[in-house]
Amino acid sequence: MKVILNVGHGGVKRDPGACGNGFEEHAWNKDFVENYVKKECENQGVEYVVVYQEYYSTLPQKINGLANKGDVTLSFHLNAADKTASGAEMLYWHNSKRSKELAEFLQEANIKATHLKDRKILPRNYEDRGATLLRKTSTPCVIVESGFITNSEDMEKLEATKKELAKYYVAAVKNYWKNN
């Protein structure tokens, strides 16, 4: 079993994602995955593969081409809204029981590591953001919204807890596997 790590945004169009407080979403998540999550996967003996999107519309097929039974997919993002919005949330496809369970483990991990506001796990439907990835990916898949890039306090906490957050996220995946 392996975890498929997707760094949100980027691609051919060089989409930076949301921007705020001196950060670009794609750049922050790329650093987090490449320098923290990958190392923690290695430390905890978890097989992984990192996937970057070329075009968003083809991302599910790219992931599905790498996926095997038991694998999970985490797509790393940062939320954006007005500067008062804060907290972590996990997005999953509304009728995927396995994705919902994975989202619950990841949300708990984020809150323990960062002490950010718990915005809960949120089911997604056809009209919601992230629907294409969540619906078309063959593995349990969660869009990990670690915090709000537009909230300076969220970003301070995320910056200060990157190593611990990566450790908790990887442990959450292992806990999910243990329970499934």
C-alpha positions in Angstrom: 0.0 0.0 0.0 1.2 3.5 -0.7 0.1 7.1 -0.3 -0.2 9.2 -3.4 0.7 12.7 -2.6 -0.6 15.4 -4.9 0.7 19.0 -4.6 -2.3 21.1 -5.5 -2.2 23.6 -8.4 0.9 24.3 -10.5 0.8 22.5 -13.8 1.3 23.6 -17.4 -0.5 26.9 -16.6 1.8 27.5 -13.6 -1.3 28.1 -11.4 0.0 29.4 -8.0 -3.3 28.7 -6.4 -4.5 31.1 -3.6 -2.1 33.8 -2.4 -1.9 35.5 0.9 0.4 36.7 3.6 3.5 36.4 1.3 2.7 32.8 0.4 1.6 31.1 -2.8 -0.5 27.9 -2.2 1.3 25.7 -4.8 4.8 26.8 -3.5 3.9 26.3 0.1 2.4 22.8 -0.5 5.3 21.8 -2.7 7.8 22.7 0.1 5.6 20.9 2.6 5.3 17.7 0.6 8.9 17.6 -0.7 10.7 18.6 2.5 8.4 17.3 5.2 5.8 14.7 4.2 8.1 12.6 2.0 10.7 12.5 4.8 8.1 11.5 7.3 6.8 8.8 5.0 10.4 7.4 4.8 10.8 7.7 8.6 7.5 5.8 9.2 8.1 3.2 6.5 5.3 4.3 4.2 5.6 3.9 0.5 4.7 7.1 -1.4 4.6 8.7 -4.8 4.4 12.4 -5.5 2.1 13.5 -8.4 2.0 16.9 -9.9 -0.8 17.9 -12.2 -0.2 19.0 -15.8 -3.9 19.8 -16.4 -6.5 19.5 -13.6 -8.9 17.6 -15.9 -6.4 14.8 -16.4 -5.2 14.5 -12.8 -7.6 11.7 -11.8 -6.4 9.5 -14.7 -2.8 10.2 -13.8 -3.4 9.1 -10.2 -5.5 6.1 -11.2 -2.6 4.9 -13.4 -0.4 4.7 -10.3 -3.0 3.4 -7.9 -3.3 -0.1 -6.5 -5.8 -1.7 -4.1 -5.3 -0.2 -0.6 -3.6 3.0 -1.8 -4.9 6.4 -0.7 -4.6 9.9 -2.3 -4.0 13.1 -0.4 -4.2 16.4 -2.4 -2.6 19.2 -0.5 -4.1 22.7 -0.6 -4.6 25.8 1.5 -8.0 27.5 1.8 -8.6 31.2 1.0 -11.3 33.6 2.0 -11.4 36.9 3.9 -8.7 37.3 6.5 -11.0 36.3 9.4 -11.7 32.8 8.1 -9.5 30.2 9.8 -9.0 26.6 10.5 -8.5 23.2 8.8 -11.0 21.1 6.8 -10.8 18.0 4.8 -13.0 17.5 1.7 -14.2 14.1 0.5 -16.6 12.7 -2.1 -20.1 12.6 -0.5 -20.8 8.9 -1.0 -17.3 7.4 -0.4 -17.3 5.8 3.0 -13.5 5.1 2.8 -12.7 8.7 1.9 -14.8 10.0 4.7 -13.0 7.7 7.2 -9.6 8.9 5.9 -10.7 12.5 6.1 -11.7 12.0 9.8 -8.2 10.6 10.6 -6.5 13.5 8.7 -8.7 16.2 10.3 -7.9 14.9 13.8 -4.2 14.8 12.9 -4.2 18.4 11.8 -6.0 19.7 14.8 -3.6 17.8 17.2 -0.5 19.1 15.4 -1.5 22.7 14.7 -4.3 23.5 17.2 -6.1 25.4 14.4 -9.9 25.8 14.4 -11.7 22.5 13.5 -13.8 23.3 10.5 -14.7 19.6 10.2 -14.7 17.3 7.3 -16.9 18.3 4.4 -18.7 16.1 1.8 -18.4 17.3 -1.8 -21.0 16.9 -4.6 -20.9 17.5 -8.3 -21.1 21.3 -8.1 -18.5 21.7 -5.4 -14.8 22.6 -5.7 -12.7 19.5 -6.0 -15.5 17.4 -7.3 -13.7 16.1 -10.4 -10.7 14.8 -8.4 -12.7 13.4 -5.5 -15.3 11.7 -7.8 -13.0 10.3 -10.5 -10.1 9.0 -8.3 -10.2 5.3 -7.8 -8.5 5.4 -4.4 -10.0 6.9 -1.2 -9.1 10.6 -1.8 -9.1 13.6 0.4 -8.4 17.3 -0.4 -6.4 18.4 2.6 -7.1 22.1 3.3 -4.5 22.5 6.0 -5.4 26.1 6.9 -6.2 29.5 5.4 -3.4 31.1 3.4 -5.4 34.4 3.8 -5.2 34.2 7.6 -1.9 35.3 9.1 -2.4 33.3 12.3 -3.1 30.1 10.4 0.0 30.6 8.3 2.1 31.3 11.4 0.9 28.1 13.0 1.4 26.0 9.8 4.9 27.4 9.3 5.8 26.6 13.0 4.3 23.0 12.9 5.3 21.7 9.4 7.4 18.9 10.7 4.9 17.8 13.4 2.0 18.2 10.9 3.7 15.9 8.4 4.3 13.4 11.1 0.7 13.4 12.2 -0.7 13.2 8.6 1.4 10.2 7.8 0.4 8.5 11.1 -3.2 9.3 10.3 -2.8 7.4 7.0 -1.3 4.4 8.8 -4.1 4.5 11.4 -6.6 4.5 8.5 -4.9 1.5 6.9 -4.9 -0.3 10.3 -8.7 0.2 10.6 -9.5 -0.9 7.0 
